[in-house]
Amino acid sequence: MKIKILKPNEKITENSWGNEKFRNFCIENMNFIYRIVNSISDSLKQESLKQKDTVIIKNDGDITYALNGKRLSTLNKTILNMNGKMELVQLLGDLWSDIDFQNTQNEGGVSFPTGKNQKPYCAE
């Protein structure tokens, strides 16, 4: 298999995805096509910075790849089967990013003391 590494100014765009030959290549090779993303644990970032230009593989139930302090994300994370057709998708947001889990027992002004069953407080 011939490998091509895109230069920083080259990228896959929505227009690229419209090319059927390109799209089919991406779908067939989605487990082997990577992009660099910033979200990475501090420990993995430090380990990958110590081993410059070496891909670090971490397996804690979900395999994670890192290179030079950045996480590598496979294209298969952004291709989904939508109504029988493989489509390129993007996460728009994270529902849980604005919730303070340290204080959820006080949400909505309702108190649920430790050990109490919440079901009697819920409307059916």
C-alpha positions as CSV (number, residue, x, y, z in Angstrom):
1,M,0.0,0.0,0.0
2,K,1.4,3.4,-0.9
3,I,1.2,6.0,1.9
4,K,0.7,9.7,1.3
5,I,1.1,12.2,4.1
6,L,-0.8,15.4,3.5
7,K,1.1,18.7,4.1
8,P,-0.3,21.1,6.7
9,N,-1.9,23.2,4.1
10,E,-3.7,20.2,2.5
11,K,-6.9,18.9,3.9
12,I,-10.0,16.8,3.2
13,T,-12.9,19.1,2.5
14,E,-16.6,18.5,1.9
15,N,-15.8,19.0,-1.8
16,S,-13.2,16.2,-1.6
17,W,-15.9,13.9,-0.1
18,G,-18.1,14.6,-3.2
19,N,-15.5,12.8,-5.4
20,E,-16.8,9.2,-5.5
21,K,-13.4,7.6,-6.1
22,F,-11.9,9.6,-3.2
23,R,-14.9,8.8,-0.9
24,N,-14.7,5.1,-1.7
25,F,-10.9,5.1,-1.0
26,C,-11.5,6.8,2.4
27,I,-14.3,4.4,3.3
28,E,-12.1,1.3,2.4
29,N,-9.2,2.7,4.4
30,M,-10.9,4.6,7.2
31,N,-9.0,2.5,9.8
32,F,-5.7,3.7,8.4
33,I,-6.3,7.4,7.7
34,Y,-5.5,9.7,10.6
35,R,-5.7,13.3,11.5
36,I,-4.0,15.2,14.4
37,V,-6.3,16.5,17.2
38,N,-5.5,18.5,20.3
39,S,-7.4,16.6,22.9
40,I,-5.0,14.2,24.6
41,S,-4.3,13.2,28.2
42,D,-1.4,14.9,29.9
43,S,0.4,11.6,30.6
44,L,0.1,10.5,27.0
45,K,1.2,13.9,25.7
46,Q,4.3,13.9,27.9
47,E,5.2,10.3,26.8
48,S,4.8,11.1,23.2
49,L,6.9,14.3,23.5
50,K,9.7,12.3,25.1
51,Q,9.8,9.9,22.0
52,K,9.8,12.5,19.2
53,D,8.6,11.3,15.8
54,T,7.5,8.0,17.2
55,V,3.9,6.9,17.3
56,I,2.9,5.9,20.8
57,I,0.1,3.4,21.2
58,K,-2.0,3.3,24.5
59,N,-4.6,0.6,25.0
60,D,-6.9,1.0,28.0
61,G,-9.9,-0.6,26.4
62,D,-9.9,1.9,23.5
63,I,-6.7,2.2,21.5
64,T,-5.2,5.7,21.4
65,Y,-2.4,6.9,19.2
66,A,-0.2,9.9,19.8
67,L,2.6,11.6,17.9
68,N,4.8,14.5,19.1
69,G,2.3,15.6,21.8
70,K,-0.8,15.3,19.7
71,R,-3.5,12.6,19.5
72,L,-4.0,10.8,16.2
73,S,-7.7,10.2,15.4
74,T,-8.7,7.6,12.8
75,L,-11.1,8.6,10.1
76,N,-13.4,5.8,11.2
77,K,-14.4,7.9,14.2
78,T,-16.1,10.4,11.8
79,I,-17.7,8.1,9.2
80,L,-21.1,6.7,10.1
81,N,-23.6,4.6,8.2
82,M,-26.6,6.9,7.7
83,N,-29.6,5.2,6.2
84,G,-27.4,2.7,4.3
85,K,-24.9,5.3,3.1
86,M,-21.5,6.0,4.6
87,E,-21.3,9.7,5.5
88,L,-18.6,12.0,6.9
89,V,-20.0,13.4,10.2
90,Q,-18.7,15.8,12.8
91,L,-19.6,16.1,16.5
92,L,-21.3,19.4,17.1
93,G,-21.0,19.5,20.8
94,D,-20.8,17.6,24.0
95,L,-24.0,17.6,26.1
96,W,-22.1,17.0,29.3
97,S,-19.5,19.7,29.0
98,D,-21.5,22.3,31.0
99,I,-22.7,20.0,33.9
100,D,-21.0,20.4,37.3
101,F,-21.0,16.7,38.5
102,Q,-19.8,17.8,41.9
103,N,-23.1,19.5,42.6
104,T,-25.8,17.6,40.7
105,Q,-27.7,16.6,43.9
106,N,-28.8,20.3,44.2
107,E,-30.0,20.6,40.6
108,G,-33.5,22.1,40.2
109,G,-33.7,22.9,43.9
110,V,-34.7,19.3,44.8
111,S,-32.7,17.5,47.5
112,F,-32.0,13.8,47.2
113,P,-30.2,12.8,50.4
114,T,-27.8,10.0,50.2
115,G,-29.5,6.6,50.2
116,K,-33.0,8.0,49.4
117,N,-34.9,6.6,46.4
118,Q,-35.6,9.4,43.9
119,K,-38.5,7.6,42.2
120,P,-41.2,8.8,44.5
121,Y,-40.2,12.4,43.6
122,C,-40.5,11.9,39.9
123,A,-43.8,12.4,38.0
124,E,-44.9,9.6,35.7
